[in-house]
Amino acid sequence: MISILLLVGIGVAVFVGFNIGGSSTGVAFGPAVGSRLVSKNGAAALFTLFALVGGWTYGREVVKTMGGDIVPSSQFTLGASVAVLFFVGLALLISNLFGVPASTSMTAVGAIAGMGLASHTLDWGVMGGIVSWWLVAPVVAFWVCAVIGRYLYPYLDAWFALDQSDSELLTVDRTGPVPVPRPAPGTTSKEVFWSAVVLAISCYMAFSAGASNVANAVAPLVGGGTVTADQGVLLAAAAIGLGAFTIARRTLDTIGNDLTDLPLLASLIVASVSATIITVLSRLGIPASLAVSATMCIVGLGWGRATRTTTIADAASAAYRGEESATLTTGALAADSPEAIDADGTPDGGDVPESDVPRIGDEDPADFTSQELFDPSATGRVVMLWILTPSLSAAASYVLFSLFPIYGG
């Protein structure tokens, strides 16, 4: 007979997975849906599929870490598993109330660490390794995107420049025995190529989300033997898919509007770099935050792009004199690329020669006139909650398990 506590545990796991699907689908497929490459239902189906693949492959390593390496798996009784998952669900609630993408991975690790402290079974070596990567990953994300923003972004912007046709991208040729998709009239080969790139990166983001987030929903249940690893991954993927097909529909419309108004190219760079970082960490069994890495990618990309207004020598000289050398704005990312000019003096709308991209130090900061990349107070609130939520989770978990030692022996 199935116990009520087991049903509660599965219900909480489904709730966590449901919310992960609702928030992560928009992050992964917002650009693809916004550019009409795929419908919302198509995005939900692709996200579910690739999240399942990510969870079934690399996600198992994160489940293993969270379900038996931070503390021994014997500590995860059904009651303890439900308590840990409750803290993860609470983090999602706080995230929604404050409008901040709090890390469920960090909160879940905090709850498990609190239980380990209360039971004196915390593996400090494993925990130290996880925290070290939490510090390193955002720094790597920032500097990789800063280098791209300073040295590559204008050239990528010129090469990527694309006027999307108003008609559908593809049509279906039904003249043969098997329907075959073909480029629609007016669709250029460049448009097809970059559309495929956008869709591929969206699927890659879904894979990364599944690899890092499946453990957040089911690791305690798998660690305690309540469900097997296969059952846990399937349960989490089903819950994530449920969220993708339901509450994700709104996030697909609004993704990116609250943080910054990123151009499509910037979004793809942020997605590629952050997803790669999280995929590598997942392969190593490190639970890490995709939201944290993505945000640091955005800040790094904008900062690097803005610093093109000055050379390193000029920046060093300005720093020595105590002067400001660069202004950080979203205009640094959204500023129009230089256009090729026809003989009559009008833009021809064609590709931009690389020679027309201004060199570092030649760009005018006055060209970057749009709003700031991030509001300092909003950024402070985000960073504070990234630190606060796992800390509160660990403290509350420690108090709970100290008062009620429902963990295993």
PAFISE-81375 format. One record per residue (C-alpha): residue in one letter; chain; residue number from 1; z, x, y. Coordinates in pm, whole numbers, plus 50000, padded with zeros to 5 digits. Layout:
BEGIN
NODE  residuo  cadena  num     pz     px     py
NODE        A       A  NUM      Z      X      Y
...
***
This chain:
BEGIN
NODE  residuo  cadena  num     pz     px     py
NODE        M       A    1  50000  50000  50000
NODE        I       A    2  49902  50133  50342
NODE        S       A    3  50205  50181  50566
NODE        I       A    4  50222  50051  50920
NODE        L       A    5  50288  50405  51044
NODE        L       A    6  49964  50524  50882
NODE        L       A    7  49774  50244  51055
NODE        V       A    8  49935  50343  51383
NODE        G       A    9  49834  50707  51329
NODE        I       A   10  49474  50614  51254
NODE        G       A   11  49474  50377  51550
NODE        V       A   12  49594  50648  51789
NODE        A       A   13  49336  50892  51648
NODE        V       A   14  49062  50634  51703
NODE        F       A   15  49189  50575  52058
NODE        V       A   16  49169  50948  52134
NODE        G       A   17  48820  50980  51983
NODE        F       A   18  48704  50665  52161
NODE        N       A   19  48803  50809  52500
NODE        I       A   20  48651  51147  52419
NODE        G       A   21  48319  50976  52344
NODE        G       A   22  48342  50771  52660
NODE        S       A   23  48392  51070  52888
NODE        S       A   24  48190  51341  52712
NODE        T       A   25  47871  51139  52663
NODE        G       A   26  47822  51115  53037
NODE        V       A   27  47880  51487  53081
NODE        A       A   28  47624  51573  52813
NODE        F       A   29  47353  51313  52873
NODE        G       A   30  47397  51211  53237
NODE        P       A   31  47101  51424  53356
NODE        A       A   32  46878  51308  53070
NODE        V       A   33  46952  50939  53130
NODE        G       A   34  46926  50980  53508
NODE        S       A   35  46579  51132  53476
NODE        R       A   36  46469  50854  53234
NODE        L       A   37  46417  51088  52940
NODE        V       A   38  46630  50873  52712
NODE        S       A   39  46794  50531  52727
NODE        K       A   40  47170  50480  52727
NODE        N       A   41  47160  50365  52365
NODE        G       A   42  46943  50663  52275
NODE        A       A   43  47187  50896  52451
NODE        A       A   44  47480  50741  52264
NODE        A       A   45  47302  50779  51929
NODE        L       A   46  47206  51142  51994
NODE        F       A   47  47553  51228  52124
NODE        T       A   48  47718  51076  51816
NODE        L       A   49  47484  51261  51581
NODE        F       A   50  47525  51604  51740
NODE        A       A   51  47899  51559  51794
NODE        L       A   52  47925  51489  51420
NODE        V       A   53  47725  51804  51343
NODE        G       A   54  47945  52009  51576
NODE        G       A   55  48262  51868  51427
NODE        W       A   56  48140  51910  51069
NODE        T       A   57  48053  52277  51125
NODE        Y       A   58  48245  52469  51392
NODE        G       A   59  48494  52190  51456
NODE        R       A   60  48662  52258  51121
NODE        E       A   61  48782  52593  51252
NODE        V       A   62  48958  52425  51545
NODE        V       A   63  49109  52164  51309
NODE        K       A   64  49241  52447  51094
NODE        T       A   65  49401  52621  51394
NODE        M       A   66  49563  52308  51534
NODE        G       A   67  49654  52164  51196
NODE        G       A   68  49814  52466  51032
NODE        D       A   69  49802  52791  51229
NODE        I       A   70  50004  52714  51543
NODE        V       A   71  50278  52569  51323
NODE        P       A   72  50277  52543  50941
NODE        S       A   73  50091  52239  50815
NODE        S       A   74  50408  52128  50635
NODE        Q       A   75  50555  52035  50974
NODE        F       A   76  50302  51755  51021
NODE        T       A   77  50472  51458  50864
NODE        L       A   78  50304  51128  50941
NODE        G       A   79  50563  51055  51209
NODE        A       A   80  50515  51396  51371
NODE        S       A   81  50138  51354  51363
NODE        V       A   82  50161  51017  51537
NODE        A       A   83  50390  51168  51802
NODE        V       A   84  50149  51456  51874
NODE        L       A   85  49853  51219  51897
NODE        F       A   86  50056  50999  52131
NODE        F       A   87  50086  51290  52375
NODE        V       A   88  49710  51343  52360
NODE        G       A   89  49654  50976  52437
NODE        L       A   90  49902  51001  52722
NODE        A       A   91  49703  51291  52867
NODE        L       A   92  49391  51077  52863
NODE        L       A   93  49581  50803  53045
NODE        I       A   94  49701  51047  53312
NODE        S       A   95  49349  51181  53344
NODE        N       A   96  49211  50834  53404
NODE        L       A   97  49485  50737  53651
NODE        F       A   98  49437  51048  53865
NODE        G       A   99  49062  51073  53818
NODE        V       A  100  49095  51431  53692
NODE        P       A  101  48934  51562  53369
NODE        A       A  102  49257  51677  53206
NODE        S       A  103  49207  51886  52894
NODE        T       A  104  49295  51699  52577
NODE        S       A  105  49270  52028  52384
NODE        M       A  106  49530  52198  52602
NODE        T       A  107  49756  51893  52593
NODE        A       A  108  49734  51867  52215
NODE        V       A  109  49817  52236  52175
NODE        G       A  110  50110  52188  52415
NODE        A       A  111  50246  51902  52204
NODE        I       A  112  50212  52105  51884
NODE        A       A  113  50378  52406  52050
NODE        G       A  114  50668  52186  52161
NODE        M       A  115  50719  52074  51804
NODE        G       A  116  50704  52437  51691
NODE        L       A  117  50969  52537  51942
NODE        A       A  118  51197  52255  51832
NODE        S       A  119  51152  52341  51464
NODE        H       A  120  51155  52720  51521
NODE        T       A  121  50822  52750  51340
NODE        L       A  122  50588  52832  51629
NODE        D       A  123  50353  53122  51552
NODE        W       A  124  50375  53318  51876
NODE        G       A  125  50084  53542  51782
NODE        V       A  126  49844  53251  51737
NODE        M       A  127  49978  53077  52047
NODE        G       A  128  49944  53393  52253
NODE        G       A  129  49584  53433  52143
NODE        I       A  130  49502  53075  52241
NODE        V       A  131  49663  53106  52585
NODE        S       A  132  49485  53437  52643
NODE        W       A  133  49151  53270  52584
NODE        W       A  134  49253  52985  52816
NODE        L       A  135  49285  53247  53090
NODE        V       A  136  48974  53447  53000
NODE        A       A  137  48726  53162  52944
NODE        P       A  138  48735  53019  53302
NODE        V       A  139  48699  53371  53446
NODE        V       A  140  48397  53439  53224
NODE        A       A  141  48248  53100  53318
NODE        F       A  142  48292  53173  53689
NODE        W       A  143  48141  53520  53686
NODE        V       A  144  47848  53443  53456
NODE        C       A  145  47744  53156  53684
NODE        A       A  146  47819  53360  53997
NODE        V       A  147  47573  53626  53879
NODE        I       A  148  47315  53359  53799
NODE        G       A  149  47368  53195  54137
NODE        R       A  150  47335  53519  54333
NODE        Y       A  151  47050  53690  54148
NODE        L       A  152  46855  53428  53948
NODE        Y       A  153  46904  53077  54088
NODE        P       A  154  46638  53083  54366
NODE        Y       A  155  46376  53215  54122
NODE        L       A  156  46470  52959  53858
NODE        D       A  157  46459  52691  54128
NODE        A       A  158  46107  52797  54224
NODE        W       A  159  45991  52810  53863
NODE        F       A  160  46170  52488  53766
NODE        A       A  161  46037  52288  54065
NODE        L       A  162  45906  51965  53917
NODE        D       A  163  45782  51639  54061
NODE        Q       A  164  45852  51383  53791
NODE        S       A  165  45581  51122  53751
NODE        D       A  166  45671  50759  53817
NODE        S       A  167  45531  50639  53485
NODE        E       A  168  45682  50681  53142
NODE        L       A  169  45689  51034  53006
NODE        L       A  170  45546  50942  52664
NODE        T       A  171  45339  50666  52510
NODE        V       A  172  45313  50574  52143
NODE        D       A  173  44970  50597  51983
NODE        R       A  174  44958  50323  51719
NODE        T       A  175  44592  50357  51626
NODE        G       A  176  44668  50555  51311
NODE        P       A  177  44877  50463  51009
NODE        V       A  178  45179  50640  51162
NODE        P       A  179  45282  50588  51528
NODE        V       A  180  45256  50918  51718
NODE        P       A  181  45421  50987  52056
NODE        R       A  182  45184  51141  52311
NODE        P       A  183  45214  51240  52679
NODE        A       A  184  45146  50944  52905
NODE        P       A  185  44853  50956  53148
NODE        G       A  186  44955  51167  53447
NODE        T       A  187  45224  51356  53258
NODE        T       A  188  45180  51731  53294
NODE        S       A  189  45253  51987  53025
NODE        K       A  190  45515  52141  53255
NODE        E       A  191  45690  51807  53282
NODE        V       A  192  45691  51765  52904
NODE        F       A  193  45830  52116  52857
NODE        W       A  194  46116  52083  53103
NODE        S       A  195  46196  51733  52982
NODE        A       A  196  46232  51874  52632
NODE        V       A  197  46460  52146  52773
NODE        V       A  198  46682  51887  52944
NODE        L       A  199  46709  51685  52625
NODE        A       A  200  46777  51992  52411
NODE        I       A  201  47058  52108  52639
NODE        S       A  202  47208  51758  52632
NODE        C       A  203  47214  51770  52253
NODE        Y       A  204  47366  52119  52268
NODE        M       A  205  47641  51986  52494
NODE        A       A  206  47707  51708  52242
NODE        F       A  207  47733  51966  51963
NODE        S       A  208  47980  52168  52170
NODE        A       A  209  48185  51858  52254
NODE        G       A  210  48209  51765  51888
NODE        A       A  211  48303  52119  51785
NODE        S       A  212  48589  52137  52036
NODE        N       A  213  48713  51778  52049
NODE        V       A  214  48715  51650  51691
NODE        A       A  215  49039  51839  51632
NODE        N       A  216  49208  51665  51923
NODE        A       A  217  49176  51333  51745
NODE        V       A  218  49258  51422  51384
NODE        A       A  219  49404  51775  51347
NODE        P       A  220  49765  51656  51301
NODE        L       A  221  49658  51401  51038
NODE        V       A  222  49450  51662  50855
NODE        G       A  223  49724  51924  50881
NODE        G       A  224  49980  51691  50727
NODE        G       A  225  49749  51589  50445
NODE        T       A  226  49730  51227  50558
NODE        V       A  227  49351  51254  50554
NODE        T       A  228  49120  51525  50422
NODE        A       A  229  48918  51747  50655
NODE        D       A  230  48599  51557  50568
NODE        Q       A  231  48763  51222  50627
NODE        G       A  232  48911  51344  50953
NODE        V       A  233  48578  51466  51092
NODE        L       A  234  48406  51141  50994
NODE        L       A  235  48688  50933  51146
NODE        A       A  236  48676  51129  51471
NODE        A       A  237  48295  51116  51489
NODE        A       A  238  48297  50739  51433
NODE        A       A  239  48553  50691  51709
NODE        I       A  240  48360  50920  51944
NODE        G       A  241  48042  50724  51868
NODE        L       A  242  48220  50397  51943
NODE        G       A  243  48314  50532  52284
NODE        A       A  244  47961  50663  52340
NODE        F       A  245  47807  50320  52279
NODE        T       A  246  48060  50130  52493
NODE        I       A  247  48261  50278  52780
NODE        A       A  248  48023  50574  52821
NODE        R       A  249  47760  50344  52972
NODE        R       A  250  47936  50356  53308
NODE        T       A  251  47998  50730  53301
NODE        L       A  252  47629  50785  53227
NODE        D       A  253  47555  50617  53562
NODE        T       A  254  47819  50788  53769
NODE        I       A  255  47865  51135  53615
NODE        G       A  256  47881  51413  53871
NODE        N       A  257  47930  51193  54179
NODE        D       A  258  48303  51260  54216
NODE        L       A  259  48299  51635  54168
NODE        T       A  260  47982  51744  54344
NODE        D       A  261  47623  51635  54395
NODE        L       A  262  47454  51891  54174
NODE        P       A  263  47077  51923  54144
NODE        L       A  264  46932  51892  53795
NODE        L       A  265  46875  52266  53759
NODE        A       A  266  47236  52346  53853
NODE        S       A  267  47359  52083  53607
NODE        L       A  268  47156  52239  53327
NODE        I       A  269  47288  52589  53403
NODE        V       A  270  47647  52462  53411
NODE        A       A  271  47594  52272  53086
NODE        S       A  272  47434  52567  52907
NODE        V       A  273  47696  52823  53006
NODE        S       A  274  48002  52602  52955
NODE        A       A  275  47875  52468  52621
NODE        T       A  276  47805  52823  52498
NODE        I       A  277  48155  52938  52590
NODE        I       A  278  48317  52642  52414
NODE        T       A  279  48091  52673  52108
NODE        V       A  280  48183  53041  52067
NODE        L       A  281  48555  52964  52107
NODE        S       A  282  48527  52676  51858
NODE        R       A  283  48364  52910  51607
NODE        L       A  284  48666  53139  51654
NODE        G       A  285  48899  52843  51600
NODE        I       A  286  49025  52839  51960
NODE        P       A  287  49089  52493  52109
NODE        A       A  288  48964  52513  52468
NODE        S       A  289  48865  52282  52751
NODE        L       A  290  48500  52204  52821
NODE        A       A  291  48603  52042  53152
NODE        V       A  292  48777  52356  53275
NODE        S       A  293  48485  52582  53184
NODE        A       A  294  48229  52345  53337
NODE        T       A  295  48422  52318  53664
NODE        M       A  296  48453  52695  53694
NODE        C       A  297  48079  52722  53624
NODE        I       A  298  48010  52487  53916
NODE        V       A  299  48232  52685  54153
NODE        G       A  300  48090  53019  54035
NODE        L       A  301  47729  52904  54065
NODE        G       A  302  47781  52773  54418
NODE        W       A  303  47972  53080  54526
NODE        G       A  304  47710  53315  54385
NODE        R       A  305  47426  53121  54549
NODE        A       A  306  47603  53121  54885
NODE        T       A  307  47662  53497  54876
NODE        R       A  308  47286  53557  54888
NODE        T       A  309  47320  53531  55266
NODE        T       A  310  47469  53881  55271
NODE        T       A  311  47424  54208  55086
NODE        I       A  312  47708  54378  54903
NODE        A       A  313  47715  54649  55169
NODE        D       A  314  47741  54392  55450
NODE        A       A  315  48009  54199  55261
NODE        A       A  316  48214  54516  55210
NODE        S       A  317  48180  54601  55577
NODE        A       A  318  48284  54249  55680
NODE        A       A  319  48582  54260  55444
NODE        Y       A  320  48688  54592  55591
NODE        R       A  321  48676  54440  55941
NODE        G       A  322  48853  54124  55822
NODE        E       A  323  48553  53898  55890
NODE        E       A  324  48415  53606  55686
NODE        S       A  325  48087  53693  55518
NODE        A       A  326  47974  53381  55332
NODE        T       A  327  48021  53006  55345
NODE        L       A  328  48043  52808  55022
NODE        T       A  329  47852  52479  55031
NODE        T       A  330  47666  52250  54798
NODE        G       A  331  47372  52320  55023
NODE        A       A  332  47364  52659  54857
NODE        L       A  333  47256  52480  54540
NODE        A       A  334  47068  52183  54682
NODE        A       A  335  46876  52360  54959
NODE        D       A  336  46504  52302  54929
NODE        S       A  337  46301  52578  54773
NODE        P       A  338  46039  52742  54991
NODE        E       A  339  45705  52568  54941
NODE        A       A  340  45362  52711  54901
NODE        I       A  341  45142  52633  55202
NODE        D       A  342  44782  52509  55206
NODE        A       A  343  44522  52642  55444
NODE        D       A  344  44583  52346  55677
NODE        G       A  345  44949  52443  55710
NODE        T       A  346  45094  52163  55497
NODE        P       A  347  45298  52205  55178
NODE        D       A  348  45078  52177  54871
NODE        G       A  349  45359  52071  54638
NODE        G       A  350  45263  52338  54389
NODE        D       A  351  45465  52612  54229
NODE        V       A  352  45652  52851  54456
NODE        P       A  353  45547  53216  54427
NODE        E       A  354  45841  53442  54353
NODE        S       A  355  45741  53651  54655
NODE        D       A  356  45830  53355  54879
NODE        V       A  357  46193  53350  54765
NODE        P       A  358  46406  53513  55038
NODE        R       A  359  46569  53840  54943
NODE        I       A  360  46946  53881  54933
NODE        G       A  361  47068  53919  55289
NODE        D       A  362  46766  53742  55442
NODE        E       A  363  46886  53383  55397
NODE        D       A  364  47043  53204  55692
NODE        P       A  365  47386  53046  55631
NODE        A       A  366  47286  52775  55880
NODE        D       A  367  47039  52646  55619
NODE        F       A  368  47333  52541  55401
NODE        T       A  369  47454  52242  55599
NODE        S       A  370  47564  51988  55339
NODE        Q       A  371  47922  51913  55238
NODE        E       A  372  48156  52173  55093
NODE        L       A  373  48120  52243  54723
NODE        F       A  374  48479  52143  54663
NODE        D       A  375  48758  52001  54874
NODE        P       A  376  49055  52243  54870
NODE        S       A  377  49311  51965  54827
NODE        A       A  378  49113  51802  54546
NODE        T       A  379  49065  52138  54376
NODE        G       A  380  49437  52207  54406
NODE        R       A  381  49513  51872  54243
NODE        V       A  382  49274  51947  53957
NODE        V       A  383  49421  52292  53890
NODE        M       A  384  49775  52158  53918
NODE        L       A  385  49708  51889  53657
NODE        W       A  386  49536  52139  53426
NODE        I       A  387  49859  52337  53429
NODE        L       A  388  50092  52039  53446
NODE        T       A  389  49961  51822  53163
NODE        P       A  390  49995  52077  52878
NODE        S       A  391  50327  52197  53024
NODE        L       A  392  50467  51844  53038
NODE        S       A  393  50326  51776  52693
NODE        A       A  394  50504  52080  52550
NODE        A       A  395  50832  51998  52728
NODE        A       A  396  50829  51632  52629
NODE        S       A  397  50736  51722  52272
NODE        Y       A  398  51019  51974  52253
NODE        V       A  399  51271  51716  52376
NODE        L       A  400  51141  51448  52139
NODE        F       A  401  51142  51666  51828
NODE        S       A  402  51478  51820  51920
NODE        L       A  403  51636  51474  51942
NODE        F       A  404  51440  51328  51652
NODE        P       A  405  51351  51601  51396
NODE        I       A  406  51083  51397  51223
NODE        Y       A  407  50880  51708  51140
NODE        G       A  408  50864  51848  50790
NODE        G       A  409  51096  52104  50635
***
